[in-house]
Amino acid sequence: MSRKAFYSFHYVPDSHRVAQIRSAGLLEGNQTVTDNAWEEVKRGGEAAIKRWIDGQLSGKSVAIVMIGSSTAGRKYINYEIEKAWNDGKGVFGIHIHRLKNLAQQQSPKGANPFASIPLTDGRKLSSLVRTYDPPYSNSKDVYGYITQNLSAWVETAIADRG
């Protein structure tokens, strides 16, 4: 079964890293947004941004948070995570810091973005949501590991939600 995925990530530093995974074609993902289209959405203010995110999440079975060096704690990434979780979607994260960007650079490992999101029982979302950190330092090996495991991680995240 082909799953539909929403990719959540910090656009400026990580768009090329995420594009590598999306271009593998393993999942049907949300469409990339052009800079001009995003600027138009942002001009509508916070309510317009949230409506756009809600629309992008609609019909998706899983939200994949692509964790770069500065993903954790970003306002709209937190909104995407919380919205996906509250809508009952599978949610998980992948550390992408060892994938090279357009300048052929890796980045420092980012914090777990689920660790700052509280649940109603006082625990953090990180106690329920899995993150994956490829065990390689070479970008090609990291890419291979992610693409080899992505479909299984999606199914695990969906199964974790019951």
CNS distance restraints for C-alpha pairs under 8 A (distance, minus, plus):
assign (resid   2 and name CA) (resid  27 and name CA) 6.37 0.50 0.50
assign (resid   2 and name CA) (resid  28 and name CA) 6.92 0.50 0.50
assign (resid   3 and name CA) (resid  27 and name CA) 5.83 0.50 0.50
assign (resid   3 and name CA) (resid  28 and name CA) 6.20 0.50 0.50
assign (resid   3 and name CA) (resid  60 and name CA) 7.55 0.50 0.50
assign (resid   3 and name CA) (resid  61 and name CA) 6.42 0.50 0.50
assign (resid   3 and name CA) (resid  62 and name CA) 7.75 0.50 0.50
assign (resid   3 and name CA) (resid 154 and name CA) 7.99 0.50 0.50
assign (resid   4 and name CA) (resid  27 and name CA) 6.10 0.50 0.50
assign (resid   4 and name CA) (resid  28 and name CA) 4.65 0.50 0.50
assign (resid   4 and name CA) (resid  29 and name CA) 5.59 0.50 0.50
assign (resid   4 and name CA) (resid  30 and name CA) 7.75 0.50 0.50
assign (resid   4 and name CA) (resid  59 and name CA) 7.33 0.50 0.50
assign (resid   4 and name CA) (resid  60 and name CA) 4.81 0.50 0.50
assign (resid   4 and name CA) (resid  61 and name CA) 5.65 0.50 0.50
assign (resid   4 and name CA) (resid  62 and name CA) 6.82 0.50 0.50
assign (resid   5 and name CA) (resid  27 and name CA) 6.47 0.50 0.50
assign (resid   5 and name CA) (resid  28 and name CA) 6.02 0.50 0.50
assign (resid   5 and name CA) (resid  29 and name CA) 4.64 0.50 0.50
assign (resid   5 and name CA) (resid  30 and name CA) 6.49 0.50 0.50
assign (resid   5 and name CA) (resid  60 and name CA) 5.37 0.50 0.50
assign (resid   5 and name CA) (resid  61 and name CA) 6.17 0.50 0.50
assign (resid   5 and name CA) (resid  62 and name CA) 5.06 0.50 0.50
assign (resid   5 and name CA) (resid  63 and name CA) 5.79 0.50 0.50
assign (resid   5 and name CA) (resid  64 and name CA) 6.87 0.50 0.50
assign (resid   6 and name CA) (resid  29 and name CA) 5.75 0.50 0.50
assign (resid   6 and name CA) (resid  30 and name CA) 5.39 0.50 0.50
assign (resid   6 and name CA) (resid  56 and name CA) 7.07 0.50 0.50
assign (resid   6 and name CA) (resid  57 and name CA) 6.04 0.50 0.50
assign (resid   6 and name CA) (resid  60 and name CA) 6.27 0.50 0.50
assign (resid   6 and name CA) (resid  62 and name CA) 6.26 0.50 0.50
assign (resid   6 and name CA) (resid  63 and name CA) 4.68 0.50 0.50
assign (resid   6 and name CA) (resid  64 and name CA) 6.10 0.50 0.50
assign (resid   7 and name CA) (resid  29 and name CA) 7.00 0.50 0.50
assign (resid   7 and name CA) (resid  30 and name CA) 6.82 0.50 0.50
assign (resid   7 and name CA) (resid  63 and name CA) 5.94 0.50 0.50
assign (resid   7 and name CA) (resid  64 and name CA) 4.95 0.50 0.50
assign (resid   7 and name CA) (resid  65 and name CA) 5.97 0.50 0.50
assign (resid   7 and name CA) (resid  66 and name CA) 6.89 0.50 0.50
assign (resid   8 and name CA) (resid  63 and name CA) 6.94 0.50 0.50
assign (resid   8 and name CA) (resid  64 and name CA) 6.05 0.50 0.50
assign (resid   8 and name CA) (resid  65 and name CA) 4.65 0.50 0.50
assign (resid   8 and name CA) (resid  66 and name CA) 6.04 0.50 0.50
assign (resid   8 and name CA) (resid  77 and name CA) 6.35 0.50 0.50
assign (resid   8 and name CA) (resid  80 and name CA) 7.00 0.50 0.50
assign (resid   8 and name CA) (resid  81 and name CA) 7.97 0.50 0.50
assign (resid   9 and name CA) (resid  14 and name CA) 6.84 0.50 0.50
assign (resid   9 and name CA) (resid  15 and name CA) 7.53 0.50 0.50
assign (resid   9 and name CA) (resid  18 and name CA) 7.72 0.50 0.50
assign (resid   9 and name CA) (resid  65 and name CA) 6.03 0.50 0.50
assign (resid   9 and name CA) (resid  66 and name CA) 5.21 0.50 0.50
assign (resid   9 and name CA) (resid  67 and name CA) 6.72 0.50 0.50
assign (resid   9 and name CA) (resid  68 and name CA) 7.53 0.50 0.50
assign (resid   9 and name CA) (resid  71 and name CA) 6.43 0.50 0.50
assign (resid   9 and name CA) (resid  77 and name CA) 6.85 0.50 0.50
assign (resid  10 and name CA) (resid  14 and name CA) 5.87 0.50 0.50
assign (resid  10 and name CA) (resid  15 and name CA) 7.26 0.50 0.50
assign (resid  10 and name CA) (resid  68 and name CA) 7.30 0.50 0.50
assign (resid  10 and name CA) (resid  70 and name CA) 7.13 0.50 0.50
assign (resid  10 and name CA) (resid  71 and name CA) 5.51 0.50 0.50
assign (resid  10 and name CA) (resid  74 and name CA) 7.98 0.50 0.50
assign (resid  10 and name CA) (resid  77 and name CA) 7.61 0.50 0.50
assign (resid  11 and name CA) (resid  15 and name CA) 4.96 0.50 0.50
assign (resid  13 and name CA) (resid  68 and name CA) 7.79 0.50 0.50
assign (resid  13 and name CA) (resid 101 and name CA) 7.92 0.50 0.50
assign (resid  14 and name CA) (resid  18 and name CA) 6.16 0.50 0.50
assign (resid  14 and name CA) (resid  68 and name CA) 6.49 0.50 0.50
assign (resid  14 and name CA) (resid 101 and name CA) 7.13 0.50 0.50
assign (resid  15 and name CA) (resid  19 and name CA) 5.97 0.50 0.50
assign (resid  16 and name CA) (resid  20 and name CA) 6.39 0.50 0.50
assign (resid  16 and name CA) (resid 101 and name CA) 5.52 0.50 0.50
assign (resid  16 and name CA) (resid 102 and name CA) 6.30 0.50 0.50
assign (resid  17 and name CA) (resid  21 and name CA) 7.09 0.50 0.50
assign (resid  17 and name CA) (resid  96 and name CA) 6.92 0.50 0.50
assign (resid  17 and name CA) (resid  99 and name CA) 5.91 0.50 0.50
assign (resid  17 and name CA) (resid 100 and name CA) 6.48 0.50 0.50
assign (resid  17 and name CA) (resid 101 and name CA) 5.57 0.50 0.50
assign (resid  18 and name CA) (resid  22 and name CA) 6.21 0.50 0.50
assign (resid  18 and name CA) (resid  66 and name CA) 6.95 0.50 0.50
assign (resid  18 and name CA) (resid  96 and name CA) 7.91 0.50 0.50
assign (resid  19 and name CA) (resid  23 and name CA) 5.83 0.50 0.50
assign (resid  20 and name CA) (resid  24 and name CA) 6.72 0.50 0.50
assign (resid  20 and name CA) (resid 143 and name CA) 7.83 0.50 0.50
assign (resid  21 and name CA) (resid  25 and name CA) 7.76 0.50 0.50
assign (resid  21 and name CA) (resid 143 and name CA) 7.24 0.50 0.50
assign (resid  21 and name CA) (resid 146 and name CA) 7.68 0.50 0.50
assign (resid  21 and name CA) (resid 147 and name CA) 6.90 0.50 0.50
assign (resid  22 and name CA) (resid  26 and name CA) 7.47 0.50 0.50
assign (resid  22 and name CA) (resid  27 and name CA) 7.57 0.50 0.50
assign (resid  22 and name CA) (resid  29 and name CA) 7.12 0.50 0.50
assign (resid  24 and name CA) (resid 147 and name CA) 7.14 0.50 0.50
assign (resid  26 and name CA) (resid 147 and name CA) 7.48 0.50 0.50
assign (resid  26 and name CA) (resid 150 and name CA) 7.68 0.50 0.50
assign (resid  26 and name CA) (resid 151 and name CA) 7.09 0.50 0.50
assign (resid  27 and name CA) (resid 151 and name CA) 7.58 0.50 0.50
assign (resid  30 and name CA) (resid  56 and name CA) 6.48 0.50 0.50
assign (resid  33 and name CA) (resid  37 and name CA) 6.24 0.50 0.50
assign (resid  33 and name CA) (resid  38 and name CA) 6.31 0.50 0.50
assign (resid  34 and name CA) (resid  38 and name CA) 6.19 0.50 0.50
assign (resid  35 and name CA) (resid  39 and name CA) 6.14 0.50 0.50
assign (resid  36 and name CA) (resid  40 and name CA) 6.35 0.50 0.50
assign (resid  37 and name CA) (resid  41 and name CA) 6.37 0.50 0.50
assign (resid  38 and name CA) (resid  42 and name CA) 6.13 0.50 0.50
assign (resid  39 and name CA) (resid  43 and name CA) 6.22 0.50 0.50
assign (resid  40 and name CA) (resid  44 and name CA) 6.96 0.50 0.50
assign (resid  41 and name CA) (resid  45 and name CA) 7.47 0.50 0.50
assign (resid  41 and name CA) (resid  48 and name CA) 6.20 0.50 0.50
assign (resid  41 and name CA) (resid  49 and name CA) 5.95 0.50 0.50
assign (resid  41 and name CA) (resid  52 and name CA) 7.32 0.50 0.50
assign (resid  42 and name CA) (resid  46 and name CA) 7.31 0.50 0.50
assign (resid  42 and name CA) (resid  48 and name CA) 7.05 0.50 0.50
assign (resid  42 and name CA) (resid  49 and name CA) 6.05 0.50 0.50
assign (resid  44 and name CA) (resid  48 and name CA) 5.03 0.50 0.50
assign (resid  44 and name CA) (resid  49 and name CA) 7.11 0.50 0.50
assign (resid  45 and name CA) (resid  49 and name CA) 6.34 0.50 0.50
assign (resid  46 and name CA) (resid  50 and name CA) 6.19 0.50 0.50
assign (resid  47 and name CA) (resid  51 and name CA) 6.15 0.50 0.50
assign (resid  48 and name CA) (resid  52 and name CA) 6.10 0.50 0.50
assign (resid  49 and name CA) (resid  53 and name CA) 6.20 0.50 0.50
assign (resid  50 and name CA) (resid  54 and name CA) 5.98 0.50 0.50
assign (resid  50 and name CA) (resid  79 and name CA) 7.91 0.50 0.50
assign (resid  51 and name CA) (resid  55 and name CA) 6.11 0.50 0.50
assign (resid  52 and name CA) (resid  56 and name CA) 6.21 0.50 0.50
assign (resid  53 and name CA) (resid  57 and name CA) 6.19 0.50 0.50
assign (resid  53 and name CA) (resid  80 and name CA) 6.84 0.50 0.50
assign (resid  54 and name CA) (resid  58 and name CA) 6.16 0.50 0.50
assign (resid  54 and name CA) (resid  83 and name CA) 7.63 0.50 0.50
assign (resid  56 and name CA) (resid  60 and name CA) 7.97 0.50 0.50
assign (resid  57 and name CA) (resid  63 and name CA) 7.78 0.50 0.50
assign (resid  57 and name CA) (resid  84 and name CA) 7.06 0.50 0.50
assign (resid  60 and name CA) (resid  89 and name CA) 7.61 0.50 0.50
assign (resid  61 and name CA) (resid  89 and name CA) 5.43 0.50 0.50
assign (resid  61 and name CA) (resid  90 and name CA) 6.34 0.50 0.50
assign (resid  61 and name CA) (resid 158 and name CA) 7.39 0.50 0.50
assign (resid  62 and name CA) (resid  84 and name CA) 7.56 0.50 0.50
assign (resid  62 and name CA) (resid  89 and name CA) 5.14 0.50 0.50
assign (resid  62 and name CA) (resid  90 and name CA) 4.38 0.50 0.50
assign (resid  62 and name CA) (resid  91 and name CA) 5.67 0.50 0.50
assign (resid  62 and name CA) (resid 154 and name CA) 6.77 0.50 0.50
assign (resid  62 and name CA) (resid 157 and name CA) 7.42 0.50 0.50
assign (resid  62 and name CA) (resid 158 and name CA) 6.88 0.50 0.50
assign (resid  63 and name CA) (resid  81 and name CA) 7.34 0.50 0.50
assign (resid  63 and name CA) (resid  84 and name CA) 6.33 0.50 0.50
assign (resid  63 and name CA) (resid  89 and name CA) 6.84 0.50 0.50
assign (resid  63 and name CA) (resid  90 and name CA) 6.19 0.50 0.50
assign (resid  63 and name CA) (resid  91 and name CA) 4.88 0.50 0.50
assign (resid  63 and name CA) (resid  92 and name CA) 6.73 0.50 0.50
assign (resid  64 and name CA) (resid  91 and name CA) 5.97 0.50 0.50
assign (resid  64 and name CA) (resid  92 and name CA) 5.34 0.50 0.50
assign (resid  64 and name CA) (resid  93 and name CA) 5.58 0.50 0.50
assign (resid  64 and name CA) (resid  94 and name CA) 7.35 0.50 0.50
assign (resid  65 and name CA) (resid  81 and name CA) 7.77 0.50 0.50
assign (resid  65 and name CA) (resid  91 and name CA) 7.60 0.50 0.50
assign (resid  65 and name CA) (resid  92 and name CA) 6.17 0.50 0.50
assign (resid  65 and name CA) (resid  93 and name CA) 4.46 0.50 0.50
assign (resid  65 and name CA) (resid  94 and name CA) 6.34 0.50 0.50
assign (resid  66 and name CA) (resid  71 and name CA) 7.87 0.50 0.50
assign (resid  66 and name CA) (resid  93 and name CA) 5.77 0.50 0.50
assign (resid  66 and name CA) (resid  94 and name CA) 5.10 0.50 0.50
assign (resid  66 and name CA) (resid  95 and name CA) 6.15 0.50 0.50
assign (resid  66 and name CA) (resid  96 and name CA) 6.28 0.50 0.50
assign (resid  67 and name CA) (resid  71 and name CA) 5.62 0.50 0.50
assign (resid  67 and name CA) (resid  72 and name CA) 7.44 0.50 0.50
assign (resid  67 and name CA) (resid  93 and name CA) 6.33 0.50 0.50
assign (resid  67 and name CA) (resid  94 and name CA) 5.62 0.50 0.50
assign (resid  67 and name CA) (resid  95 and name CA) 4.55 0.50 0.50
assign (resid  67 and name CA) (resid  96 and name CA) 5.72 0.50 0.50
assign (resid  67 and name CA) (resid  97 and name CA) 7.34 0.50 0.50
assign (resid  67 and name CA) (resid 110 and name CA) 6.31 0.50 0.50
assign (resid  67 and name CA) (resid 111 and name CA) 7.80 0.50 0.50
assign (resid  67 and name CA) (resid 112 and name CA) 7.44 0.50 0.50
assign (resid  67 and name CA) (resid 113 and name CA) 7.52 0.50 0.50
assign (resid  68 and name CA) (resid  95 and name CA) 6.22 0.50 0.50
assign (resid  68 and name CA) (resid  96 and name CA) 5.56 0.50 0.50
assign (resid  68 and name CA) (resid  97 and name CA) 5.28 0.50 0.50
assign (resid  68 and name CA) (resid 107 and name CA) 7.55 0.50 0.50
assign (resid  68 and name CA) (resid 108 and name CA) 7.83 0.50 0.50
assign (resid  68 and name CA) (resid 109 and name CA) 6.54 0.50 0.50
assign (resid  68 and name CA) (resid 110 and name CA) 5.24 0.50 0.50
assign (resid  69 and name CA) (resid  97 and name CA) 6.45 0.50 0.50
assign (resid  69 and name CA) (resid 107 and name CA) 6.35 0.50 0.50
assign (resid  69 and name CA) (resid 108 and name CA) 5.46 0.50 0.50
assign (resid  69 and name CA) (resid 109 and name CA) 5.17 0.50 0.50
assign (resid  69 and name CA) (resid 110 and name CA) 3.70 0.50 0.50
assign (resid  69 and name CA) (resid 111 and name CA) 7.09 0.50 0.50
assign (resid  70 and name CA) (resid  74 and name CA) 7.86 0.50 0.50
assign (resid  70 and name CA) (resid 110 and name CA) 5.87 0.50 0.50
assign (resid  70 and name CA) (resid 111 and name CA) 7.68 0.50 0.50
assign (resid  71 and name CA) (resid  77 and name CA) 7.32 0.50 0.50
assign (resid  71 and name CA) (resid 110 and name CA) 6.74 0.50 0.50
assign (resid  71 and name CA) (resid 111 and name CA) 7.59 0.50 0.50
assign (resid  71 and name CA) (resid 113 and name CA) 6.69 0.50 0.50
assign (resid  72 and name CA) (resid  77 and name CA) 7.69 0.50 0.50
assign (resid  72 and name CA) (resid  78 and name CA) 7.81 0.50 0.50
assign (resid  72 and name CA) (resid 110 and name CA) 7.01 0.50 0.50
assign (resid  72 and name CA) (resid 111 and name CA) 5.81 0.50 0.50
assign (resid  72 and name CA) (resid 112 and name CA) 6.15 0.50 0.50
assign (resid  72 and name CA) (resid 113 and name CA) 3.98 0.50 0.50
assign (resid  72 and name CA) (resid 114 and name CA) 7.64 0.50 0.50
assign (resid  73 and name CA) (resid  77 and name CA) 7.41 0.50 0.50
assign (resid  73 and name CA) (resid  78 and name CA) 6.51 0.50 0.50
assign (resid  73 and name CA) (resid 113 and name CA) 6.21 0.50 0.50
assign (resid  73 and name CA) (resid 116 and name CA) 7.15 0.50 0.50
assign (resid  74 and name CA) (resid  78 and name CA) 6.06 0.50 0.50
assign (resid  75 and name CA) (resid  79 and name CA) 6.32 0.50 0.50
assign (resid  76 and name CA) (resid  80 and name CA) 6.06 0.50 0.50
assign (resid  77 and name CA) (resid  81 and name CA) 6.17 0.50 0.50
assign (resid  78 and name CA) (resid  82 and name CA) 6.07 0.50 0.50
assign (resid  78 and name CA) (resid 113 and name CA) 7.58 0.50 0.50
assign (resid  78 and name CA) (resid 117 and name CA) 7.53 0.50 0.50
assign (resid  79 and name CA) (resid  83 and name CA) 5.90 0.50 0.50
assign (resid  80 and name CA) (resid  84 and name CA) 6.03 0.50 0.50
assign (resid  81 and name CA) (resid  85 and name CA) 6.07 0.50 0.50
assign (resid  81 and name CA) (resid  91 and name CA) 7.47 0.50 0.50
assign (resid  81 and name CA) (resid 114 and name CA) 7.98 0.50 0.50
assign (resid  82 and name CA) (resid  86 and name CA) 5.91 0.50 0.50
assign (resid  82 and name CA) (resid 117 and name CA) 7.82 0.50 0.50
assign (resid  83 and name CA) (resid  87 and name CA) 6.00 0.50 0.50
assign (resid  84 and name CA) (resid  88 and name CA) 6.45 0.50 0.50
assign (resid  84 and name CA) (resid  89 and name CA) 5.35 0.50 0.50
assign (resid  84 and name CA) (resid  90 and name CA) 7.52 0.50 0.50
assign (resid  84 and name CA) (resid  91 and name CA) 7.04 0.50 0.50
assign (resid  85 and name CA) (resid  89 and name CA) 5.66 0.50 0.50
assign (resid  85 and name CA) (resid  90 and name CA) 7.13 0.50 0.50
assign (resid  85 and name CA) (resid  91 and name CA) 6.63 0.50 0.50
assign (resid  88 and name CA) (resid 161 and name CA) 6.77 0.50 0.50
assign (resid  89 and name CA) (resid 158 and name CA) 6.75 0.50 0.50
assign (resid  89 and name CA) (resid 161 and name CA) 7.13 0.50 0.50
assign (resid  90 and name CA) (resid 154 and name CA) 7.22 0.50 0.50
assign (resid  90 and name CA) (resid 157 and name CA) 4.58 0.50 0.50
assign (resid  90 and name CA) (resid 158 and name CA) 4.27 0.50 0.50
assign (resid  90 and name CA) (resid 159 and name CA) 7.59 0.50 0.50
assign (resid  90 and name CA) (resid 160 and name CA) 7.20 0.50 0.50
assign (resid  90 and name CA) (resid 161 and name CA) 6.06 0.50 0.50
assign (resid  91 and name CA) (resid 129 and name CA) 6.44 0.50 0.50
assign (resid  91 and name CA) (resid 130 and name CA) 7.83 0.50 0.50
assign (resid  91 and name CA) (resid 157 and name CA) 5.69 0.50 0.50
assign (resid  91 and name CA) (resid 158 and name CA) 7.48 0.50 0.50
assign (resid  92 and name CA) (resid 129 and name CA) 5.64 0.50 0.50
assign (resid  92 and name CA) (resid 130 and name CA) 5.23 0.50 0.50
assign (resid  92 and name CA) (resid 131 and name CA) 5.68 0.50 0.50
assign (resid  92 and name CA) (resid 153 and name CA) 7.82 0.50 0.50
assign (resid  92 and name CA) (resid 154 and name CA) 7.84 0.50 0.50
assign (resid  92 and name CA) (resid 157 and name CA) 6.26 0.50 0.50
assign (resid  93 and name CA) (resid 129 and name CA) 7.82 0.50 0.50
assign (resid  93 and name CA) (resid 130 and name CA) 6.47 0.50 0.50
assign (resid  93 and name CA) (resid 131 and name CA) 4.42 0.50 0.50
assign (resid  93 and name CA) (resid 132 and name CA) 6.22 0.50 0.50
assign (resid  94 and name CA) (resid 131 and name CA) 5.56 0.50 0.50
assign (resid  94 and name CA) (resid 132 and name CA) 4.78 0.50 0.50
assign (resid  94 and name CA) (resid 133 and name CA) 6.06 0.50 0.50
assign (resid  95 and name CA) (resid 109 and name CA) 7.19 0.50 0.50
assign (resid  95 and name CA) (resid 110 and name CA) 7.39 0.50 0.50
assign (resid  95 and name CA) (resid 131 and name CA) 7.34 0.50 0.50
assign (resid  95 and name CA) (resid 132 and name CA) 6.17 0.50 0.50
assign (resid  95 and name CA) (resid 133 and name CA) 5.01 0.50 0.50
assign (resid  95 and name CA) (resid 134 and name CA) 7.18 0.50 0.50
assign (resid  96 and name CA) (resid 109 and name CA) 7.92 0.50 0.50
assign (resid  96 and name CA) (resid 133 and name CA) 7.64 0.50 0.50
assign (resid  97 and name CA) (resid 106 and name CA) 5.79 0.50 0.50
assign (resid  97 and name CA) (resid 107 and name CA) 4.94 0.50 0.50
assign (resid  97 and name CA) (resid 108 and name CA) 6.00 0.50 0.50
assign (resid  97 and name CA) (resid 109 and name CA) 5.38 0.50 0.50
assign (resid  97 and name CA) (resid 110 and name CA) 7.30 0.50 0.50
assign (resid  98 and name CA) (resid 106 and name CA) 5.04 0.50 0.50
assign (resid  98 and name CA) (resid 107 and name CA) 6.46 0.50 0.50
assign (resid  98 and name CA) (resid 109 and name CA) 7.91 0.50 0.50
assign (resid  98 and name CA) (resid 136 and name CA) 7.91 0.50 0.50
assign (resid  98 and name CA) (resid 137 and name CA) 6.13 0.50 0.50
assign (resid  98 and name CA) (resid 138 and name CA) 7.03 0.50 0.50
assign (resid  98 and name CA) (resid 139 and name CA) 5.67 0.50 0.50
assign (resid  98 and name CA) (resid 142 and name CA) 6.81 0.50 0.50
assign (resid  99 and name CA) (resid 105 and name CA) 7.88 0.50 0.50
assign (resid  99 and name CA) (resid 106 and name CA) 5.89 0.50 0.50
assign (resid  99 and name CA) (resid 138 and name CA) 7.82 0.50 0.50
assign (resid  99 and name CA) (resid 139 and name CA) 4.63 0.50 0.50
assign (resid  99 and name CA) (resid 140 and name CA) 7.56 0.50 0.50
assign (resid  99 and name CA) (resid 142 and name CA) 6.49 0.50 0.50
assign (resid  99 and name CA) (resid 143 and name CA) 6.84 0.50 0.50
assign (resid 100 and name CA) (resid 104 and name CA) 4.84 0.50 0.50
assign (resid 100 and name CA) (resid 105 and name CA) 4.83 0.50 0.50
assign (resid 100 and name CA) (resid 106 and name CA) 4.78 0.50 0.50
assign (resid 100 and name CA) (resid 107 and name CA) 7.94 0.50 0.50
assign (resid 100 and name CA) (resid 139 and name CA) 5.96 0.50 0.50
assign (resid 101 and name CA) (resid 105 and name CA) 5.46 0.50 0.50
assign (resid 101 and name CA) (resid 106 and name CA) 6.65 0.50 0.50
assign (resid 112 and name CA) (resid 126 and name CA) 7.50 0.50 0.50
assign (resid 112 and name CA) (resid 131 and name CA) 7.82 0.50 0.50
assign (resid 113 and name CA) (resid 117 and name CA) 7.61 0.50 0.50
assign (resid 113 and name CA) (resid 126 and name CA) 7.91 0.50 0.50
assign (resid 114 and name CA) (resid 124 and name CA) 6.97 0.50 0.50
assign (resid 114 and name CA) (resid 125 and name CA) 5.20 0.50 0.50
assign (resid 114 and name CA) (resid 126 and name CA) 4.60 0.50 0.50
assign (resid 114 and name CA) (resid 129 and name CA) 7.22 0.50 0.50
assign (resid 115 and name CA) (resid 124 and name CA) 5.62 0.50 0.50
assign (resid 115 and name CA) (resid 125 and name CA) 6.17 0.50 0.50
assign (resid 115 and name CA) (resid 126 and name CA) 4.84 0.50 0.50
assign (resid 115 and name CA) (resid 127 and name CA) 7.91 0.50 0.50
assign (resid 116 and name CA) (resid 124 and name CA) 6.51 0.50 0.50
assign (resid 116 and name CA) (resid 125 and name CA) 7.57 0.50 0.50
assign (resid 116 and name CA) (resid 126 and name CA) 7.96 0.50 0.50
assign (resid 117 and name CA) (resid 124 and name CA) 5.53 0.50 0.50
assign (resid 117 and name CA) (resid 125 and name CA) 5.55 0.50 0.50
assign (resid 117 and name CA) (resid 126 and name CA) 7.69 0.50 0.50
assign (resid 118 and name CA) (resid 122 and name CA) 6.22 0.50 0.50
assign (resid 118 and name CA) (resid 123 and name CA) 5.98 0.50 0.50
assign (resid 118 and name CA) (resid 124 and name CA) 4.47 0.50 0.50
assign (resid 118 and name CA) (resid 125 and name CA) 6.01 0.50 0.50
assign (resid 119 and name CA) (resid 123 and name CA) 5.42 0.50 0.50
assign (resid 119 and name CA) (resid 124 and name CA) 5.54 0.50 0.50
assign (resid 119 and name CA) (resid 125 and name CA) 6.07 0.50 0.50
assign (resid 123 and name CA) (resid 127 and name CA) 6.87 0.50 0.50
assign (resid 124 and name CA) (resid 128 and name CA) 7.88 0.50 0.50
assign (resid 125 and name CA) (resid 129 and name CA) 6.13 0.50 0.50
assign (resid 126 and name CA) (resid 130 and name CA) 7.12 0.50 0.50
assign (resid 129 and name CA) (resid 157 and name CA) 7.74 0.50 0.50
assign (resid 130 and name CA) (resid 157 and name CA) 7.60 0.50 0.50
assign (resid 134 and name CA) (resid 142 and name CA) 5.72 0.50 0.50
assign (resid 134 and name CA) (resid 145 and name CA) 6.41 0.50 0.50
assign (resid 134 and name CA) (resid 146 and name CA) 6.99 0.50 0.50
assign (resid 135 and name CA) (resid 142 and name CA) 7.41 0.50 0.50
assign (resid 136 and name CA) (resid 141 and name CA) 6.11 0.50 0.50
assign (resid 136 and name CA) (resid 142 and name CA) 5.65 0.50 0.50
assign (resid 137 and name CA) (resid 141 and name CA) 7.41 0.50 0.50
assign (resid 137 and name CA) (resid 142 and name CA) 6.98 0.50 0.50
assign (resid 138 and name CA) (resid 142 and name CA) 6.25 0.50 0.50
assign (resid 139 and name CA) (resid 143 and name CA) 6.13 0.50 0.50
assign (resid 140 and name CA) (resid 144 and name CA) 6.16 0.50 0.50
assign (resid 141 and name CA) (resid 145 and name CA) 6.08 0.50 0.50
assign (resid 142 and name CA) (resid 146 and name CA) 6.18 0.50 0.50
assign (resid 143 and name CA) (resid 147 and name CA) 6.12 0.50 0.50
assign (resid 144 and name CA) (resid 148 and name CA) 5.89 0.50 0.50
assign (resid 145 and name CA) (resid 149 and name CA) 6.21 0.50 0.50
assign (resid 146 and name CA) (resid 150 and name CA) 5.60 0.50 0.50
assign (resid 147 and name CA) (resid 151 and name CA) 7.86 0.50 0.50
assign (resid 149 and name CA) (resid 153 and name CA) 6.18 0.50 0.50
assign (resid 150 and name CA) (resid 154 and name CA) 6.22 0.50 0.50
assign (resid 151 and name CA) (resid 155 and name CA) 6.39 0.50 0.50
assign (resid 152 and name CA) (resid 156 and name CA) 6.13 0.50 0.50
assign (resid 153 and name CA) (resid 157 and name CA) 6.12 0.50 0.50
assign (resid 154 and name CA) (resid 158 and name CA) 6.29 0.50 0.50
assign (resid 155 and name CA) (resid 159 and name CA) 6.05 0.50 0.50
assign (resid 156 and name CA) (resid 160 and name CA) 5.95 0.50 0.50
assign (resid 157 and name CA) (resid 161 and name CA) 6.63 0.50 0.50
assign (resid 158 and name CA) (resid 162 and name CA) 6.99 0.50 0.50
